[in-house]
Amino acid sequence: MKLVNPEYGRMKEVLKNSFSVNLPRVLISVLLCMILKTSSLLFTSSPVLSAKSLADGVFSPDLLFALPLFFFSLVIVNVIDFGLIHYLTDFILKKQSALRSLFYGFTLPVVWKASVFFALIEALSFAFMTVCSFIFSKNVAAFFLNAEIAPADMLPFFVSVFFSLIYVVVSLVLKLPFIFTWNIICDDKGVKIFESFSRSFKLLMPRFFHFAGFVIYSSFKNFILYAVFFCAETFYNSGTAVLVFSFFSIVQFLLVMTKVYSSRPVYYYSLLSVNGLIGEQVNAEAKEGTDESSS
């Protein structure tokens, strides 16, 4: 039996109804989550700083000391991600939820183990970015300079951003097949780590582009509004107007991030619902359904 894909319109309606009343609380939770994740990364080496240290093609020994801290930071970031998905899922399923749910993952060994796996994926992306930066940084800098994309004094910054974007793209591509892992764990705290990742892979990969399309579909309007307000904030000189544009750009950015994160549980449970896989033993039935679809 091949699983039927959920409809975009129906999922968007679920997304709208889930947060129509509690939107301020949801935006605060997303903002708090982003602050916690950023604070964690600030104490370690970041991809931007690493790329900058390699912008001249010289390896910095300091990275050897920063990398273990960076890896631990990635683990913490993923544990926080689970907390946010758990919090948003409670809203979508009409359950009681509180901000302390953001820290729920810290109490679950299965979440720590899964976070280590996600951190390994991101570390692999980081290593790939570092090698590319070490080998190609001079070529990229020469291209930016010759093409007049960046002035000479801003060259290290542009090179750093370029290689950091490589890290983000590679990490996203490698992690995307496993994004349902957190909801699978939310449903079954006793699930085996590799079983949860395998189940997510089987659910998502046959509908990879369908899911990506839903993320774009649900957040596109807010992304356009964010771009408009951000550009207005950048080019408008009036002090009061800048504050107004800055406020609205932050709100729209938080809305984009909220919909990007919420699209995971909405799609996951919509997929199970439209195929009649939601019941008392959701994960067991979902596993059976994905096994049939993969055969």
Order of alpha helices (4+ residues) and beta strands (2+ residues): alpha-alpha-alpha-alpha-alpha-alpha-alpha-alpha-alpha-alpha-alpha
